[in-house]
Amino acid sequence: MRYNSFAEFYPFYLSEHAKRATRRIHFAGSSLALALLLAALVTGRLGLFLLAVICGYGFAWAGHLFFEKNRPATFKYPLYSLMGDWKMFWQILTGKIAF
């Protein structure tokens, strides 16, 4: 399917993260990525930026492989998927989506 907007894509994104363990590992990876980005900014160590990207995607992809048993949307919809990661992160943080 082709999505014409993020609003159309997001329900699909959420359906690909139906299992709680998948959402939890996504949240952990995103949290670690944010911490590493902050550390990169504070220390000026650019290697931490790369590590942040690896952690963010690595945790998420592991969740899809081991828990959800599906292919991450990142491969087909990279921008919408990244936007979905952060929207879901915020919704978990604010209690709108169950952690």
Backbone as JSON Lines, residues from 0, in Angstrom:
{"i":0,"aa":"M","n":[0.84,-1.19,0.0],"ca":[0.0,0.0,0.0],"c":[0.89,1.25,0.0]}
{"i":1,"aa":"R","n":[0.4,2.29,-0.61],"ca":[1.12,3.56,-0.65],"c":[0.37,4.55,0.24]}
{"i":2,"aa":"Y","n":[1.09,5.17,1.15],"ca":[0.48,6.14,2.07],"c":[0.78,7.55,1.58]}
{"i":3,"aa":"N","n":[-0.27,8.36,1.55],"ca":[-0.14,9.73,1.06],"c":[0.18,10.73,2.16]}
{"i":4,"aa":"S","n":[0.09,10.28,3.4],"ca":[0.39,11.19,4.51],"c":[0.79,10.36,5.73]}
{"i":5,"aa":"F","n":[1.41,11.04,6.67],"ca":[1.78,10.37,7.91],"c":[0.53,9.94,8.67]}
{"i":6,"aa":"A","n":[-0.51,10.77,8.61],"ca":[-1.78,10.44,9.29],"c":[-2.35,9.11,8.77]}
{"i":7,"aa":"E","n":[-2.21,8.85,7.49],"ca":[-2.66,7.57,6.93],"c":[-1.75,6.43,7.36]}
{"i":8,"aa":"F","n":[-0.46,6.71,7.47],"ca":[0.54,5.69,7.78],"c":[0.51,5.26,9.25]}
{"i":9,"aa":"Y","n":[0.26,6.18,10.16],"ca":[0.44,5.9,11.59],"c":[-0.41,4.73,12.11]}
{"i":10,"aa":"P","n":[-1.68,4.58,11.71],"ca":[-2.4,3.38,12.18],"c":[-1.73,2.08,11.75]}
{"i":11,"aa":"F","n":[-1.19,2.05,10.53],"ca":[-0.43,0.87,10.09],"c":[0.79,0.68,10.98]}
{"i":12,"aa":"Y","n":[1.5,1.77,11.25],"ca":[2.7,1.72,12.1],"c":[2.35,1.11,13.45]}
{"i":13,"aa":"L","n":[1.27,1.58,14.06],"ca":[0.86,1.04,15.37],"c":[0.5,-0.43,15.28]}
{"i":14,"aa":"S","n":[-0.11,-0.85,14.19],"ca":[-0.46,-2.27,14.05],"c":[0.79,-3.14,13.97]}
{"i":15,"aa":"E","n":[1.88,-2.57,13.5],"ca":[3.15,-3.29,13.42],"c":[3.87,-3.33,14.77]}
{"i":16,"aa":"H","n":[3.3,-2.66,15.76],"ca":[3.86,-2.61,17.12],"c":[2.79,-3.03,18.14]}
{"i":17,"aa":"A","n":[2.05,-4.06,17.79],"ca":[0.93,-4.49,18.61],"c":[1.36,-5.13,19.93]}
{"i":18,"aa":"K","n":[2.51,-5.78,19.94],"ca":[2.96,-6.46,21.15],"c":[3.66,-5.49,22.09]}
{"i":19,"aa":"R","n":[3.34,-5.64,23.33],"ca":[3.91,-4.76,24.36],"c":[5.43,-4.81,24.41]}
{"i":20,"aa":"A","n":[5.99,-6.0,24.25],"ca":[7.45,-6.15,24.29],"c":[8.11,-5.36,23.16]}
{"i":21,"aa":"T","n":[7.47,-5.33,22.0],"ca":[8.02,-4.55,20.88],"c":[8.04,-3.08,21.22]}
{"i":22,"aa":"R","n":[6.94,-2.58,21.77],"ca":[6.88,-1.15,22.16],"c":[7.9,-0.85,23.25]}
{"i":23,"aa":"R","n":[8.07,-1.76,24.18],"ca":[9.02,-1.53,25.27],"c":[10.46,-1.47,24.77]}
{"i":24,"aa":"I","n":[10.83,-2.37,23.87],"ca":[12.2,-2.35,23.38],"c":[12.43,-1.13,22.48]}
{"i":25,"aa":"H","n":[11.41,-0.73,21.74],"ca":[11.5,0.51,20.97],"c":[11.74,1.69,21.91]}
{"i":26,"aa":"F","n":[10.97,1.75,22.97],"ca":[11.08,2.85,23.94],"c":[12.47,2.87,24.58]}
{"i":27,"aa":"A","n":[12.97,1.69,24.93],"ca":[14.31,1.6,25.54],"c":[15.37,2.08,24.55]}
{"i":28,"aa":"G","n":[15.28,1.64,23.32],"ca":[16.25,2.05,22.31],"c":[16.19,3.55,22.03]}
{"i":29,"aa":"S","n":[14.99,4.09,21.96],"ca":[14.84,5.53,21.72],"c":[15.36,6.34,22.91]}
{"i":30,"aa":"S","n":[15.1,5.86,24.11],"ca":[15.6,6.55,25.31],"c":[17.12,6.55,25.34]}
{"i":31,"aa":"L","n":[17.71,5.4,25.04],"ca":[19.17,5.3,25.01],"c":[19.74,6.18,23.9]}
{"i":32,"aa":"A","n":[19.09,6.21,22.76],"ca":[19.54,7.05,21.65],"c":[19.51,8.53,22.06]}
{"i":33,"aa":"L","n":[18.45,8.95,22.74],"ca":[18.39,10.34,23.2],"c":[19.52,10.66,24.19]}
{"i":34,"aa":"A","n":[19.77,9.74,25.1],"ca":[20.85,9.94,26.08],"c":[22.2,10.04,25.38]}
{"i":35,"aa":"L","n":[22.42,9.19,24.4],"ca":[23.68,9.22,23.66],"c":[23.81,10.49,22.82]}
{"i":36,"aa":"L","n":[22.71,10.95,22.24],"ca":[22.75,12.22,21.49],"c":[23.1,13.38,22.4]}
{"i":37,"aa":"L","n":[22.5,13.39,23.57],"ca":[22.81,14.44,24.54],"c":[24.28,14.37,24.95]}
{"i":38,"aa":"A","n":[24.76,13.17,25.21],"ca":[26.17,12.99,25.58],"c":[27.09,13.45,24.44]}
{"i":39,"aa":"A","n":[26.71,13.18,23.2],"ca":[27.5,13.62,22.05],"c":[27.57,15.14,21.99]}
{"i":40,"aa":"L","n":[26.44,15.78,22.25],"ca":[26.41,17.25,22.24],"c":[27.25,17.84,23.37]}
{"i":41,"aa":"V","n":[27.16,17.25,24.55],"ca":[27.87,17.77,25.72],"c":[29.38,17.55,25.61]}
{"i":42,"aa":"T","n":[29.75,16.36,25.13],"ca":[31.18,16.01,25.11],"c":[31.86,16.33,23.78]}
{"i":43,"aa":"G","n":[31.06,16.5,22.73],"ca":[31.64,16.74,21.41],"c":[32.17,15.48,20.76]}
{"i":44,"aa":"R","n":[31.9,14.33,21.33],"ca":[32.37,13.05,20.77],"c":[31.38,12.57,19.71]}
{"i":45,"aa":"L","n":[31.75,12.73,18.45],"ca":[30.86,12.39,17.35],"c":[30.55,10.9,17.26]}
{"i":46,"aa":"G","n":[31.43,10.06,17.78],"ca":[31.18,8.62,17.79],"c":[29.93,8.26,18.55]}
{"i":47,"aa":"L","n":[29.59,9.07,19.55],"ca":[28.36,8.82,20.31],"c":[27.12,9.03,19.46]}
{"i":48,"aa":"F","n":[27.22,9.94,18.49],"ca":[26.1,10.16,17.58],"c":[25.82,8.89,16.78]}
{"i":49,"aa":"L","n":[26.87,8.3,16.24],"ca":[26.73,7.05,15.49],"c":[26.18,5.94,16.38]}
{"i":50,"aa":"L","n":[26.68,5.86,17.59],"ca":[26.19,4.85,18.54],"c":[24.71,5.07,18.85]}
{"i":51,"aa":"A","n":[24.27,6.32,18.91],"ca":[22.85,6.62,19.15],"c":[21.99,6.06,18.03]}
{"i":52,"aa":"V","n":[22.41,6.25,16.81],"ca":[21.66,5.73,15.66],"c":[21.62,4.2,15.68]}
{"i":53,"aa":"I","n":[22.75,3.6,15.97],"ca":[22.83,2.13,16.03],"c":[21.92,1.6,17.13]}
{"i":54,"aa":"C","n":[21.94,2.23,18.3],"ca":[21.09,1.77,19.41],"c":[19.61,1.95,19.07]}
{"i":55,"aa":"G","n":[19.26,3.11,18.55],"ca":[17.86,3.36,18.23],"c":[17.3,2.34,17.26]}
{"i":56,"aa":"Y","n":[17.99,2.15,16.15],"ca":[17.51,1.19,15.16],"c":[17.74,-0.25,15.6]}
{"i":57,"aa":"G","n":[18.85,-0.52,16.24],"ca":[19.15,-1.89,16.68],"c":[18.11,-2.44,17.64]}
{"i":58,"aa":"F","n":[17.76,-1.66,18.63],"ca":[16.74,-2.11,19.57],"c":[15.4,-2.32,18.86]}
{"i":59,"aa":"A","n":[15.04,-1.37,18.0],"ca":[13.76,-1.47,17.3],"c":[13.72,-2.71,16.41]}
{"i":60,"aa":"W","n":[14.76,-2.92,15.63],"ca":[14.78,-4.06,14.72],"c":[14.79,-5.38,15.49]}
{"i":61,"aa":"A","n":[15.46,-5.41,16.63],"ca":[15.44,-6.62,17.46],"c":[14.02,-6.91,17.94]}
{"i":62,"aa":"G","n":[13.3,-5.87,18.3],"ca":[11.9,-6.05,18.72],"c":[11.06,-6.67,17.64]}
{"i":63,"aa":"H","n":[11.25,-6.21,16.41],"ca":[10.49,-6.78,15.3],"c":[10.89,-8.22,15.02]}
{"i":64,"aa":"L","n":[12.17,-8.5,15.11],"ca":[12.67,-9.85,14.83],"c":[12.23,-10.85,15.89]}
{"i":65,"aa":"F","n":[12.41,-10.51,17.16],"ca":[12.17,-11.47,18.23],"c":[10.76,-11.47,18.81]}
{"i":66,"aa":"F","n":[10.08,-10.34,18.79],"ca":[8.76,-10.27,19.43],"c":[7.62,-10.16,18.43]}
{"i":67,"aa":"E","n":[7.71,-9.21,17.54],"ca":[6.6,-8.94,16.62],"c":[6.6,-9.91,15.44]}
{"i":68,"aa":"K","n":[7.8,-10.42,15.09],"ca":[7.95,-11.37,13.98],"c":[7.48,-10.76,12.65]}
{"i":69,"aa":"N","n":[7.84,-9.49,12.45],"ca":[7.53,-8.84,11.18],"c":[8.73,-8.03,10.72]}
{"i":70,"aa":"R","n":[8.64,-7.49,9.53],"ca":[9.73,-6.7,8.96],"c":[9.51,-5.24,9.33]}
{"i":71,"aa":"P","n":[10.54,-4.57,9.86],"ca":[10.37,-3.17,10.25],"c":[9.92,-2.3,9.07]}
{"i":72,"aa":"A","n":[9.01,-1.39,9.35],"ca":[8.51,-0.47,8.32],"c":[9.6,0.46,7.81]}
{"i":73,"aa":"T","n":[10.7,0.56,8.53],"ca":[11.82,1.43,8.14],"c":[12.3,1.12,6.73]}
{"i":74,"aa":"F","n":[12.28,-0.13,6.35],"ca":[12.81,-0.52,5.05],"c":[11.94,-0.05,3.89]}
{"i":75,"aa":"K","n":[10.65,0.11,4.13],"ca":[9.75,0.52,3.06],"c":[9.34,1.99,3.19]}
{"i":76,"aa":"Y","n":[9.23,2.47,4.41],"ca":[8.79,3.85,4.68],"c":[9.74,4.51,5.68]}
{"i":77,"aa":"P","n":[10.97,4.82,5.28],"ca":[11.97,5.29,6.25],"c":[11.58,6.58,6.99]}
{"i":78,"aa":"L","n":[11.09,7.58,6.3],"ca":[10.76,8.84,6.97],"c":[9.53,8.69,7.86]}
{"i":79,"aa":"Y","n":[8.47,8.11,7.32],"ca":[7.26,7.92,8.13],"c":[7.53,7.02,9.33]}
{"i":80,"aa":"S","n":[8.38,6.02,9.14],"ca":[8.71,5.12,10.24],"c":[9.46,5.87,11.35]}
{"i":81,"aa":"L","n":[10.42,6.71,10.96],"ca":[11.15,7.5,11.96],"c":[10.19,8.44,12.7]}
{"i":82,"aa":"M","n":[9.29,9.06,11.96],"ca":[8.29,9.93,12.59],"c":[7.4,9.12,13.54]}
{"i":83,"aa":"G","n":[7.03,7.91,13.1],"ca":[6.2,7.04,13.93],"c":[6.91,6.62,15.21]}
{"i":84,"aa":"D","n":[8.22,6.36,15.11],"ca":[8.99,5.99,16.3],"c":[8.87,7.07,17.37]}
{"i":85,"aa":"W","n":[9.05,8.31,16.96],"ca":[9.04,9.4,17.94],"c":[7.64,9.77,18.41]}
{"i":86,"aa":"K","n":[6.65,9.61,17.53],"ca":[5.27,9.85,17.98],"c":[4.87,8.77,18.99]}
{"i":87,"aa":"M","n":[5.2,7.51,18.69],"ca":[4.88,6.43,19.63],"c":[5.65,6.63,20.94]}
{"i":88,"aa":"F","n":[6.91,7.03,20.86],"ca":[7.71,7.3,22.06],"c":[6.98,8.33,22.93]}
{"i":89,"aa":"W","n":[6.56,9.43,22.32],"ca":[5.87,10.48,23.07],"c":[4.55,9.97,23.65]}
{"i":90,"aa":"Q","n":[3.81,9.2,22.88],"ca":[2.53,8.69,23.37],"c":[2.72,7.68,24.5]}
{"i":91,"aa":"I","n":[3.79,6.91,24.47],"ca":[4.1,6.01,25.59],"c":[4.5,6.86,26.81]}
{"i":92,"aa":"L","n":[5.34,7.84,26.58],"ca":[5.82,8.71,27.67],"c":[4.66,9.43,28.36]}
{"i":93,"aa":"T","n":[3.65,9.83,27.59],"ca":[2.52,10.57,28.14],"c":[1.36,9.68,28.56]}
{"i":94,"aa":"G","n":[1.5,8.36,28.38],"ca":[0.49,7.42,28.84],"c":[-0.64,7.18,27.85]}
{"i":95,"aa":"K","n":[-0.56,7.72,26.66],"ca":[-1.63,7.51,25.67],"c":[-1.6,6.09,25.11]}
{"i":96,"aa":"I","n":[-0.38,5.52,25.03],"ca":[-0.21,4.15,24.58],"c":[0.39,3.38,25.75]}
{"i":97,"aa":"A","n":[-0.11,2.17,25.96],"ca":[0.38,1.34,27.08],"c":[1.84,0.97,26.91]}
{"i":98,"aa":"F","n":[2.58,1.08,27.99],"ca":[3.98,0.67,28.03],"c":[3.98,-0.77,28.47]}
